[in-house]
Amino acid sequence: DNVEFVLLEMGRSILYLDVKYRTLRRVYELANEDRSSLGYIQPFMMPWPPVFPALKNGSARNAI
């Protein structure tokens, strides 16, 4: 429901679609010499801003 951007694969290019501003940019293009595939883009969702668990006082914290 709160999508901010989408990465799309079109041909040999990766495109960045900014949903809020309705802009599209090419962020990566495969060179003509390289015939391998671009691979896979997997969906990933995370809360923003990220929330990390609090560190407890212990040996791991003092080891640095």
C-alpha positions, 0 to 999 in steps of 0.5 A: 500500500505504501510503495515508494519505488519499483525496480523493473527489468526491461530487456537488458536494462534495470529501471527505477520507477519513483511512484511518488514523483512518477519518474523513471530512470535507467539505473543499470544496462548490461554491456553488449559484450556480456551475454549473461542474464541480469539475474533476478530481482527479488521483492524486499519490504522493510519498515522505514525508518528501520527499527533495531533491537536494543543491545543488552549490557553483555560481553558482546558489547564490550568485545569491540 
